[in-house]
Amino acid sequence: MKKIFSLVLFVVVFCNTCAAAEGGTFGDARERMVREQIEGRGIADRRVLAAMRKIERHLFVPEYLRSMAYSDRPLPIGMDQTISQPYIVALMTELLGLAGGEKVLEVGTGSGYQAAILAELAREVYTIEILQPLSLRADALLKRLGYTNIHVRHGDGYLGWPEAAPFDAIIVTAAPDVIPSALIDQLADGGRMVIPVGGYFQELKLVRKVRGRAVMTNIIPVRFVPMVKGRQD
């Protein structure tokens, strides 16, 4: 009996030690990611940096890729989709200029990582994903992580989310050839939209709604997966 108790105690201590070491490894990697890839490249919004430090990116990638979760690169998440490069996530989020009380629309839920970042910075997040398996998986994970201000929908992002409009900010994580008119219509006056636009050559654009008119600024060349139109179950 004494030997069995000692063995159980050893296993518990060993497992706890492994878990602590794993958490420490990911925590250290996340801090390096923010310091070197994000802060070191000019992202200065303290709230964005805090959100990037808090959200555990490794939870949003396939388990076999977790060792690369904090590398400076996009990673596949299945169905020919990716989780965006951390710097791009931070840049697009900073460009939205969120102060805390906004209602945000995200087109392209993907893994759910960007939605989690937004949920730390805004009042409400509405996120649409056209690929149902990704939508269901992201919704389940975000609920498991305790987010109550994220609303996930399986649907066509080209249509936006009209019944929840207008939105103070819109972020699109896939590239259409042209900006969908429905998204411009659903952007509140004074609001901001960040969206990659183009085919093989893409440009990240910041769209400001000024007195009902869309004013566009080119930010940087980017490469996103194409934005799919119509239902893909």
ChimeraX attribute file (.defattr): number of C-alpha atoms within 10 A of each C-alpha:
attribute: neighborCount
match mode: 1-to-1
recipient: residues
	/A:1	6
	/A:2	7
	/A:3	8
	/A:4	9
	/A:5	10
	/A:6	11
	/A:7	12
	/A:8	12
	/A:9	12
	/A:10	12
	/A:11	12
	/A:12	12
	/A:13	12
	/A:14	12
	/A:15	12
	/A:16	12
	/A:17	12
	/A:18	12
	/A:19	12
	/A:20	12
	/A:21	12
	/A:22	12
	/A:23	13
	/A:24	12
	/A:25	12
	/A:26	19
	/A:27	16
	/A:28	12
	/A:29	18
	/A:30	22
	/A:31	16
	/A:32	17
	/A:33	21
	/A:34	22
	/A:35	15
	/A:36	14
	/A:37	20
	/A:38	22
	/A:39	18
	/A:40	13
	/A:41	12
	/A:42	11
	/A:43	19
	/A:44	14
	/A:45	16
	/A:46	11
	/A:47	15
	/A:48	24
	/A:49	19
	/A:50	14
	/A:51	18
	/A:52	25
	/A:53	19
	/A:54	15
	/A:55	16
	/A:56	19
	/A:57	23
	/A:58	17
	/A:59	15
	/A:60	23
	/A:61	22
	/A:62	14
	/A:63	11
	/A:64	8
	/A:65	13
	/A:66	16
	/A:67	13
	/A:68	16
	/A:69	26
	/A:70	23
	/A:71	16
	/A:72	16
	/A:73	14
	/A:74	18
	/A:75	18
	/A:76	14
	/A:77	16
	/A:78	14
	/A:79	10
	/A:80	7
	/A:81	19
	/A:82	19
	/A:83	24
	/A:84	23
	/A:85	16
	/A:86	22
	/A:87	23
	/A:88	18
	/A:89	19
	/A:90	24
	/A:91	19
	/A:92	22
	/A:93	22
	/A:94	18
	/A:95	19
	/A:96	21
	/A:97	15
	/A:98	21
	/A:99	10
	/A:100	14
	/A:101	11
	/A:102	18
	/A:103	22
	/A:104	31
	/A:105	31
	/A:106	24
	/A:107	28
	/A:108	28
	/A:109	28
	/A:110	29
	/A:111	29
	/A:112	26
	/A:113	25
	/A:114	26
	/A:115	27
	/A:116	25
	/A:117	24
	/A:118	28
	/A:119	21
	/A:120	20
	/A:121	21
	/A:122	19
	/A:123	16
	/A:124	20
	/A:125	25
	/A:126	24
	/A:127	29
	/A:128	25
	/A:129	26
	/A:130	24
	/A:131	20
	/A:132	17
	/A:133	15
	/A:134	21
	/A:135	22
	/A:136	15
	/A:137	14
	/A:138	22
	/A:139	22
	/A:140	13
	/A:141	16
	/A:142	21
	/A:143	13
	/A:144	9
	/A:145	11
	/A:146	9
	/A:147	15
	/A:148	11
	/A:149	19
	/A:150	23
	/A:151	16
	/A:152	21
	/A:153	19
	/A:154	21
	/A:155	23
	/A:156	20
	/A:157	27
	/A:158	19
	/A:159	16
	/A:160	25
	/A:161	22
	/A:162	12
	/A:163	7
	/A:164	12
	/A:165	17
	/A:166	20
	/A:167	25
	/A:168	22
	/A:169	28
	/A:170	28
	/A:171	25
	/A:172	24
	/A:173	24
	/A:174	23
	/A:175	24
	/A:176	21
	/A:177	14
	/A:178	11
	/A:179	17
	/A:180	13
	/A:181	11
	/A:182	14
	/A:183	24
	/A:184	23
	/A:185	18
	/A:186	22
	/A:187	25
	/A:188	22
	/A:189	18
	/A:190	14
	/A:191	22
	/A:192	27
	/A:193	27
	/A:194	26
	/A:195	25
	/A:196	31
	/A:197	25
	/A:198	20
	/A:199	16
	/A:200	12
	/A:201	12
	/A:202	19
	/A:203	19
	/A:204	22
	/A:205	22
	/A:206	20
	/A:207	24
	/A:208	23
	/A:209	20
	/A:210	13
	/A:211	10
	/A:212	13
	/A:213	13
	/A:214	19
	/A:215	13
	/A:216	14
	/A:217	13
	/A:218	14
	/A:219	16
	/A:220	10
	/A:221	13
	/A:222	16
	/A:223	17
	/A:224	24
	/A:225	16
	/A:226	18
	/A:227	22
	/A:228	17
	/A:229	13
	/A:230	12
	/A:231	13
	/A:232	12
	/A:233	9
